[in-house]
Amino acid sequence: MFQILLIMLLLLIIMLFLFSLKIYFMLDGFSRKLMEIDARLLKIEKEYFELKAKVDHMDTSFKTTMQKLNSLFRSDR
Protein backbone atom coordinates (compact mmCIF):
# COMPACT_ATOMS: atom_id res chain seq x y z
CA MET A 1 0.00 0.00 0.00
CA PHE A 2 2.79 2.39 0.93
CA GLN A 3 4.63 1.60 -2.32
CA ILE A 4 1.56 2.41 -4.39
CA LEU A 5 1.18 5.76 -2.66
CA LEU A 6 4.86 6.51 -3.25
CA ILE A 7 4.55 5.65 -6.94
CA MET A 8 1.41 7.79 -7.23
CA LEU A 9 3.19 10.69 -5.55
CA LEU A 10 6.17 10.30 -7.88
CA LEU A 11 3.87 10.25 -10.92
CA LEU A 12 2.08 13.34 -9.63
CA ILE A 13 5.38 15.18 -9.20
CA ILE A 14 6.48 14.19 -12.72
CA MET A 15 3.14 15.29 -14.19
CA LEU A 16 3.33 18.64 -12.40
CA PHE A 17 6.89 19.14 -13.65
CA LEU A 18 5.88 18.38 -17.24
CA PHE A 19 2.86 20.66 -16.92
CA SER A 20 5.04 23.50 -15.64
CA LEU A 21 7.44 22.95 -18.57
CA LYS A 22 4.52 23.10 -20.97
CA ILE A 23 3.33 26.38 -19.43
CA TYR A 24 6.87 27.80 -19.56
CA PHE A 25 7.26 27.05 -23.27
CA MET A 26 3.76 28.37 -23.96
CA LEU A 27 4.61 31.65 -22.24
CA ASP A 28 7.98 31.80 -23.98
CA GLY A 29 6.32 31.43 -27.38
CA PHE A 30 3.73 34.02 -26.40
CA SER A 31 6.40 36.52 -25.38
CA ARG A 32 8.24 35.94 -28.68
CA LYS A 33 5.03 36.65 -30.58
CA LEU A 34 4.54 39.82 -28.55
CA MET A 35 8.08 40.93 -29.38
CA GLU A 36 7.42 40.33 -33.09
CA ILE A 37 4.19 42.31 -32.92
CA ASP A 38 5.96 45.11 -31.05
CA ALA A 39 8.66 45.26 -33.75
CA ARG A 40 6.00 45.46 -36.45
CA LEU A 41 4.17 48.21 -34.59
CA LEU A 42 7.40 50.19 -34.20
CA LYS A 43 8.03 49.87 -37.94
CA ILE A 44 4.49 51.04 -38.73
CA GLU A 45 4.83 53.94 -36.31
CA LYS A 46 8.12 54.99 -37.93
CA GLU A 47 6.55 54.88 -41.40
CA TYR A 48 3.57 56.87 -40.13
CA PHE A 49 5.75 59.66 -38.77
CA GLU A 50 7.83 59.75 -41.97
CA LEU A 51 4.67 60.05 -44.08
CA LYS A 52 3.22 62.64 -41.71
CA ALA A 53 6.38 64.75 -42.06
CA LYS A 54 6.17 64.52 -45.87
CA VAL A 55 2.49 65.47 -45.86
CA ASP A 56 3.14 68.39 -43.50
CA HIS A 57 5.94 69.61 -45.79
CA MET A 58 3.70 69.29 -48.85
CA ASP A 59 0.91 71.12 -47.03
CA THR A 60 3.24 73.96 -46.07
CA SER A 61 4.62 74.30 -49.60
CA PHE A 62 1.07 74.21 -51.01
CA LYS A 63 -0.01 76.99 -48.66
CA THR A 64 3.00 79.15 -49.56
CA THR A 65 2.36 78.55 -53.26
CA MET A 66 -1.28 79.56 -52.83
CA GLN A 67 -0.23 82.70 -50.95
CA LYS A 68 2.19 83.61 -53.75
CA LEU A 69 -0.51 83.03 -56.37
CA ASN A 70 -2.99 85.14 -54.41
CA SER A 71 -0.46 87.95 -54.09
CA LEU A 72 0.25 87.77 -57.85
CA PHE A 73 -3.45 87.97 -58.69
CA ARG A 74 -3.92 90.88 -56.31
CA SER A 75 -0.96 92.76 -57.77
CA ASP A 76 -2.34 92.30 -61.30
CA ARG A 77 -5.53 94.18 -60.44
N, CA, C and O atoms as a GROMACS GRO file, in nm:
protein
  308
    1MET      N    1   0.082  -0.119   0.000
    1MET     CA    2   0.000   0.000   0.000
    1MET      C    3   0.087   0.126   0.000
    1MET      O    4   0.062   0.221  -0.074
    2PHE      N    5   0.190   0.124   0.084
    2PHE     CA    6   0.279   0.239   0.093
    2PHE      C    7   0.354   0.260  -0.039
    2PHE      O    8   0.378   0.374  -0.079
    3GLN      N    9   0.391   0.150  -0.105
    3GLN     CA   10   0.463   0.160  -0.232
    3GLN      C   11   0.375   0.220  -0.341
    3GLN      O   12   0.422   0.297  -0.425
    4ILE      N   13   0.249   0.186  -0.340
    4ILE     CA   14   0.156   0.241  -0.439
    4ILE      C   15   0.140   0.392  -0.419
    4ILE      O   16   0.138   0.468  -0.516
    5LEU      N   17   0.129   0.433  -0.294
    5LEU     CA   18   0.118   0.576  -0.266
    5LEU      C   19   0.244   0.651  -0.308
    5LEU      O   20   0.237   0.762  -0.359
    6LEU      N   21   0.360   0.589  -0.286
    6LEU     CA   22   0.486   0.651  -0.325
    6LEU      C   23   0.495   0.665  -0.477
    6LEU      O   24   0.538   0.768  -0.528
    7ILE      N   25   0.454   0.561  -0.547
    7ILE     CA   26   0.455   0.565  -0.694
    7ILE      C   27   0.357   0.671  -0.745
    7ILE      O   28   0.388   0.745  -0.838
    8MET      N   29   0.240   0.678  -0.684
    8MET     CA   30   0.141   0.779  -0.723
    8MET      C   31   0.195   0.920  -0.699
    8MET      O   32   0.177   1.009  -0.782
    9LEU      N   33   0.260   0.939  -0.586
    9LEU     CA   34   0.319   1.069  -0.555
    9LEU      C   35   0.428   1.105  -0.655
    9LEU      O   36   0.437   1.219  -0.699
   10LEU      N   37   0.511   1.008  -0.689
   10LEU     CA   38   0.617   1.030  -0.788
   10LEU      C   39   0.558   1.066  -0.924
   10LEU      O   40   0.605   1.158  -0.990
   11LEU      N   41   0.454   0.994  -0.964
   11LEU     CA   42   0.387   1.025  -1.092
   11LEU      C   43   0.325   1.165  -1.089
   11LEU      O   44   0.330   1.238  -1.188
   12LEU      N   45   0.266   1.201  -0.976
   12LEU     CA   46   0.208   1.334  -0.963
   12LEU      C   47   0.315   1.442  -0.975
   12LEU      O   48   0.293   1.544  -1.041
   13ILE      N   49   0.428   1.422  -0.912
   13ILE     CA   50   0.538   1.518  -0.920
   13ILE      C   51   0.588   1.530  -1.064
   13ILE      O   52   0.612   1.641  -1.112
   14ILE      N   53   0.603   1.418  -1.132
   14ILE     CA   54   0.648   1.419  -1.272
   14ILE      C   55   0.547   1.492  -1.360
   14ILE      O   56   0.584   1.572  -1.446
   15MET      N   57   0.418   1.464  -1.339
   15MET     CA   58   0.314   1.529  -1.419
   15MET      C   59   0.313   1.680  -1.395
   15MET      O   60   0.298   1.758  -1.489
   16LEU      N   61   0.328   1.721  -1.270
   16LEU     CA   62   0.333   1.864  -1.240
   16LEU      C   63   0.455   1.930  -1.303
   16LEU      O   64   0.447   2.042  -1.352
   17PHE      N   65   0.568   1.861  -1.302
   17PHE     CA   66   0.689   1.914  -1.365
   17PHE      C   67   0.669   1.931  -1.515
   17PHE      O   68   0.704   2.034  -1.572
   18LEU      N   69   0.612   1.829  -1.579
   18LEU     CA   70   0.588   1.838  -1.724
   18LEU      C   71   0.487   1.948  -1.756
   18LEU      O   72   0.501   2.019  -1.855
   19PHE      N   73   0.386   1.961  -1.672
   19PHE     CA   74   0.286   2.066  -1.692
   19PHE      C   75   0.350   2.204  -1.679
   19PHE      O   76   0.319   2.295  -1.757
   20SER      N   77   0.438   2.220  -1.580
   20SER     CA   78   0.504   2.350  -1.564
   20SER      C   79   0.597   2.380  -1.682
   20SER      O   80   0.609   2.495  -1.725
   21LEU      N   81   0.662   2.276  -1.736
   21LEU     CA   82   0.744   2.295  -1.857
   21LEU      C   83   0.659   2.339  -1.975
   21LEU      O   84   0.696   2.427  -2.051
   22LYS      N   85   0.542   2.275  -1.988
   22LYS     CA   86   0.452   2.310  -2.097
   22LYS      C   87   0.409   2.457  -2.085
   22LYS      O   88   0.408   2.530  -2.184
   23ILE      N   89   0.373   2.499  -1.965
   23ILE     CA   90   0.333   2.638  -1.943
   23ILE      C   91   0.449   2.733  -1.972
   23ILE      O   92   0.429   2.838  -2.032
   24TYR      N   93   0.570   2.695  -1.931
   24TYR     CA   94   0.687   2.780  -1.956
   24TYR      C   95   0.708   2.801  -2.105
   24TYR      O   96   0.728   2.914  -2.150
   25PHE      N   97   0.703   2.692  -2.183
   25PHE     CA   98   0.726   2.705  -2.327
   25PHE      C   99   0.610   2.778  -2.394
   25PHE      O  100   0.631   2.848  -2.494
   26MET      N  101   0.488   2.762  -2.342
   26MET     CA  102   0.376   2.837  -2.396
   26MET      C  103   0.397   2.987  -2.375
   26MET      O  104   0.378   3.066  -2.466
   27LEU      N  105   0.437   3.024  -2.253
   27LEU     CA  106   0.461   3.165  -2.224
   27LEU      C  107   0.580   3.219  -2.302
   27LEU      O  108   0.578   3.335  -2.344
   28ASP      N  109   0.682   3.137  -2.321
   28ASP     CA  110   0.798   3.180  -2.398
   28ASP      C  111   0.759   3.209  -2.543
   28ASP      O  112   0.800   3.310  -2.600
   29GLY      N  113   0.680   3.120  -2.601
   29GLY     CA  114   0.632   3.142  -2.738
   29GLY      C  115   0.543   3.265  -2.746
   29GLY      O  116   0.550   3.340  -2.843
   30PHE      N  117   0.461   3.285  -2.644
   30PHE     CA  118   0.373   3.402  -2.640
   30PHE      C  119   0.454   3.531  -2.632
   30PHE      O  120   0.423   3.628  -2.700
   31SER      N  121   0.559   3.531  -2.550
   31SER     CA  122   0.640   3.652  -2.538
   31SER      C  123   0.717   3.679  -2.668
   31SER      O  124   0.737   3.795  -2.705
   32ARG      N  125   0.758   3.574  -2.737
   32ARG     CA  126   0.824   3.594  -2.868
   32ARG      C  127   0.728   3.656  -2.967
   32ARG      O  128   0.764   3.747  -3.042
   33LYS      N  129   0.604   3.608  -2.968
   33LYS     CA  130   0.504   3.665  -3.058
   33LYS      C  131   0.479   3.812  -3.024
   33LYS      O  132   0.465   3.896  -3.113
   34LEU      N  133   0.473   3.842  -2.894
   34LEU     CA  134   0.454   3.982  -2.855
   34LEU      C  135   0.570   4.069  -2.900
   34LEU      O  136   0.550   4.183  -2.941
   35MET      N  137   0.691   4.016  -2.892
   35MET     CA  138   0.808   4.093  -2.938
   35MET      C  139   0.801   4.117  -3.088
   35MET      O  140   0.836   4.225  -3.135
   36GLU      N  141   0.757   4.015  -3.165
   36GLU     CA  142   0.742   4.033  -3.309
   36GLU      C  143   0.637   4.139  -3.341
   36GLU      O  144   0.657   4.224  -3.428
   37ILE      N  145   0.525   4.133  -3.270
   37ILE     CA  146   0.419   4.231  -3.292
   37ILE      C  147   0.467   4.371  -3.256
   37ILE      O  148   0.437   4.467  -3.326
   38ASP      N  149   0.542   4.382  -3.147
   38ASP     CA  150   0.596   4.511  -3.105
   38ASP      C  151   0.691   4.567  -3.211
   38ASP      O  152   0.689   4.687  -3.240
   39ALA      N  153   0.774   4.480  -3.269
   39ALA     CA  154   0.866   4.526  -3.374
   39ALA      C  155   0.788   4.575  -3.496
   39ALA      O  156   0.823   4.676  -3.556
   40ARG      N  157   0.682   4.502  -3.532
   40ARG     CA  158   0.600   4.546  -3.645
   40ARG      C  159   0.533   4.680  -3.616
   40ARG      O  160   0.528   4.768  -3.703
   41LEU      N  161   0.482   4.695  -3.494
   41LEU     CA  162   0.418   4.822  -3.459
   41LEU      C  163   0.516   4.938  -3.461
   41LEU      O  164   0.481   5.048  -3.504
   42LEU      N  165   0.638   4.914  -3.416
   42LEU     CA  166   0.739   5.020  -3.420
   42LEU      C  167   0.771   5.059  -3.564
   42LEU      O  168   0.790   5.176  -3.594
   43LYS      N  169   0.777   4.959  -3.653
   43LYS     CA  170   0.803   4.987  -3.794
   43LYS      C  171   0.688   5.069  -3.855
   43LYS      O  172   0.712   5.165  -3.928
   44ILE      N  173   0.566   5.031  -3.823
   44ILE     CA  174   0.449   5.104  -3.874
   44ILE      C  175   0.447   5.246  -3.819
   44ILE      O  176   0.416   5.341  -3.891
   45GLU      N  177   0.481   5.260  -3.691
   45GLU     CA  178   0.484   5.394  -3.630
   45GLU      C  179   0.590   5.481  -3.696
   45GLU      O  180   0.567   5.600  -3.719
   46LYS      N  181   0.705   5.424  -3.726
   46LYS     CA  182   0.812   5.499  -3.793
   46LYS      C  183   0.767   5.544  -3.931
   46LYS      O  184   0.788   5.659  -3.969
   47GLU      N  185   0.705   5.453  -4.008
   47GLU     CA  186   0.655   5.488  -4.140
   47GLU      C  187   0.548   5.597  -4.132
   47GLU      O  188   0.542   5.687  -4.215
   48TYR      N  189   0.463   5.586  -4.030
   48TYR     CA  190   0.357   5.687  -4.013
   48TYR      C  191   0.417   5.825  -3.992
   48TYR      O  192   0.374   5.922  -4.055
   49PHE      N  193   0.517   5.835  -3.904
   49PHE     CA  194   0.575   5.966  -3.877
   49PHE      C  195   0.652   6.019  -3.998
   49PHE      O  196   0.655   6.140  -4.020
   50GLU      N  197   0.715   5.930  -4.075
   50GLU     CA  198   0.782   5.975  -4.197
   50GLU      C  199   0.681   6.031  -4.297
   50GLU      O  200   0.702   6.137  -4.355
   51LEU      N  201   0.570   5.958  -4.316
   51LEU     CA  202   0.467   6.005  -4.408
   51LEU      C  203   0.402   6.133  -4.358
   51LEU      O  204   0.371   6.222  -4.437
   52LYS      N  205   0.381   6.143  -4.228
   52LYS     CA  206   0.322   6.264  -4.171
   52LYS      C  207   0.413   6.384  -4.195
   52LYS      O  208   0.366   6.493  -4.225
   53ALA      N  209   0.544   6.365  -4.181
   53ALA     CA  210   0.638   6.475  -4.206
   53ALA      C  211   0.633   6.517  -4.352
   53ALA      O  212   0.636   6.636  -4.382
   54LYS      N  213   0.626   6.419  -4.444
   54LYS     CA  214   0.616   6.452  -4.587
   54LYS      C  215   0.488   6.528  -4.617
   54LYS      O  216   0.489   6.627  -4.690
   55VAL      N  217   0.378   6.481  -4.561
   55VAL     CA  218   0.249   6.547  -4.586
   55VAL      C  219   0.249   6.688  -4.528
   55VAL      O  220   0.199   6.781  -4.591
   56ASP      N  221   0.305   6.705  -4.410
   56ASP     CA  222   0.314   6.839  -4.350
   56ASP      C  223   0.399   6.932  -4.437
   56ASP      O  224   0.365   7.049  -4.455
   57HIS      N  225   0.509   6.880  -4.490
   57HIS     CA  226   0.594   6.961  -4.579
   57HIS      C  227   0.518   6.998  -4.706
   57HIS      O  228   0.524   7.113  -4.751
   58MET      N  229   0.447   6.900  -4.764
   58MET     CA  230   0.370   6.929  -4.885
   58MET      C  231   0.260   7.030  -4.856
   58MET      O  232   0.233   7.118  -4.938
   59ASP      N  233   0.197   7.018  -4.741
   59ASP     CA  234   0.092   7.112  -4.703
   59ASP      C  235   0.147   7.254  -4.688
   59ASP      O  236   0.085   7.350  -4.733
   60THR      N  237   0.261   7.265  -4.625
   60THR     CA  238   0.324   7.396  -4.607
   60THR      C  239   0.362   7.457  -4.741
   60THR      O  240   0.338   7.575  -4.765
   61SER      N  241   0.423   7.376  -4.829
   61SER     CA  242   0.462   7.430  -4.960
   61SER      C  243   0.339   7.465  -5.043
   61SER      O  244   0.342   7.561  -5.120
   62PHE      N  245   0.231   7.388  -5.030
   62PHE     CA  246   0.107   7.422  -5.101
   62PHE      C  247   0.051   7.554  -5.052
   62PHE      O  248   0.008   7.638  -5.131
   63LYS      N  249   0.051   7.573  -4.921
   63LYS     CA  250  -0.001   7.698  -4.866
   63LYS      C  251   0.083   7.818  -4.910
   63LYS      O  252   0.028   7.923  -4.943
   64THR      N  253   0.216   7.803  -4.911
   64THR     CA  254   0.300   7.915  -4.956
   64THR      C  255   0.280   7.942  -5.104
   64THR      O  256   0.279   8.058  -5.147
   65THR      N  257   0.262   7.837  -5.183
   65THR     CA  258   0.236   7.855  -5.326
   65THR      C  259   0.103   7.928  -5.347
   65THR      O  260   0.094   8.018  -5.430
   66MET      N  261   0.002   7.889  -5.271
   66MET     CA  262  -0.128   7.956  -5.283
   66MET      C  263  -0.119   8.102  -5.240
   66MET      O  264  -0.182   8.189  -5.300
   67GLN      N  265  -0.041   8.130  -5.137
   67GLN     CA  266  -0.023   8.270  -5.095
   67GLN      C  267   0.048   8.350  -5.203
   67GLN      O  268   0.011   8.465  -5.228
   68LYS      N  269   0.148   8.292  -5.267
   68LYS     CA  270   0.219   8.361  -5.375
   68LYS      C  271   0.125   8.387  -5.493
   68LYS      O  272   0.125   8.495  -5.551
   69LEU      N  273   0.045   8.284  -5.527
   69LEU     CA  274  -0.051   8.302  -5.637
   69LEU      C  275  -0.153   8.411  -5.603
   69LEU      O  276  -0.185   8.494  -5.688
   70ASN      N  277  -0.202   8.411  -5.482
   70ASN     CA  278  -0.299   8.514  -5.441
   70ASN      C  279  -0.236   8.652  -5.447
   70ASN      O  280  -0.300   8.748  -5.491
   71SER      N  281  -0.112   8.664  -5.404
   71SER     CA  282  -0.046   8.796  -5.409
   71SER      C  283  -0.021   8.838  -5.554
   71SER      O  284  -0.029   8.957  -5.584
   72LEU      N  285   0.008   8.743  -5.644
   72LEU     CA  286   0.025   8.777  -5.785
   72LEU      C  287  -0.106   8.825  -5.846
   72LEU      O  288  -0.108   8.924  -5.920
   73PHE      N  289  -0.215   8.755  -5.815
   73PHE     CA  290  -0.345   8.797  -5.869
   73PHE      C  291  -0.387   8.932  -5.814
   73PHE      O  292  -0.449   9.011  -5.885
   74ARG      N  293  -0.356   8.959  -5.690
   74ARG     CA  294  -0.392   9.088  -5.631
   74ARG      C  295  -0.308   9.201  -5.691
   74ARG      O  296  -0.357   9.312  -5.710
   75SER      N  297  -0.183   9.172  -5.721
   75SER     CA  298  -0.096   9.276  -5.777
   75SER      C  299  -0.132   9.305  -5.923
   75SER      O  300  -0.104   9.414  -5.973
   76ASP      N  301  -0.193   9.208  -5.991
   76ASP     CA  302  -0.234   9.230  -6.130
   76ASP      C  303  -0.352   9.326  -6.139
   76ASP      O  304  -0.367   9.394  -6.240
   77ARG      N  305  -0.433   9.333  -6.040
   77ARG     CA  306  -0.553   9.418  -6.044
   77ARG      C  307  -0.519   9.557  -6.025
   77ARG      O  308  -0.607   9.643  -6.026
   0.00000   0.00000   0.00000
